[in-house]
């Protein structure tokens, strides 16, 4: 199975389709998706910025998501 690279421009919908386990991961970090009815068409970067993530925090979020199993 081909590994998907998670990027800032990926929509939350694309992420959840590729990695369903990301729902709980994002929820624990304050980025709600699906579960709470917030829009899922935002990019990961836009959703993180709405929650006041810094550049370093966004980079770490992406790194963690890319290593999520």
N, C-alpha and C positions, 0 to 999 in steps of 0.2 A: 504494500500500500504506500502511495506517495505521501510524503510528509508535507503538510501545508505550512507555508511561512506566514506567520501572523505579522501584520504591518499596521502602521498608524492609519492608513487609508482603508483598511478592511472595515466593512460595516459589521455591526454587532450581529445582524442576521446571518451574514456569511460565516462569522466566527462560530456561532452556535450550531450552524449546520455542519461545520467541519469538526468542532469539538464541543459536543453537548455538555461535557463536564465543566465548561467555562461559565455556565450560568451561575453555579454556586460560587465559583472563584470570583467572578465579577461582583456578585451580590455582597460577598464578605468585604469587598473593598469599596462599597458604596455606589457601585455602578449597577443600577437595576436594569434588568432586561427580561422581557417576557413575563416573569413572575409577578411584577408589579404593574404591568401595563404601560410602562414608559416606552417611547418610540424605540424600535429596534433598527431603524434605518440610519441612525447616526453612525459615523465612523468611530472607531475606538478612541482616536485622538480627540474628537469633538466631545464624546461622552466623558472622557477623563478631564478635559478642560472645564466642562460644566461643573465638575466636582472639585475644581481648583487644584488639580494635580500639577506639580511642577514638571519641567522638562525631564529632570532626573527620575521622577516618579513614573512618568509615562514610559520612559526607556526601561525602567525596572518592570513595569507592568507587562510590556511586550516581551521582555526576556522571560519572565515567569510563565506567560501564556505559551510561549514557544517551547517551553520545557514541561508543560502540563501533560500528564498522561491520564 
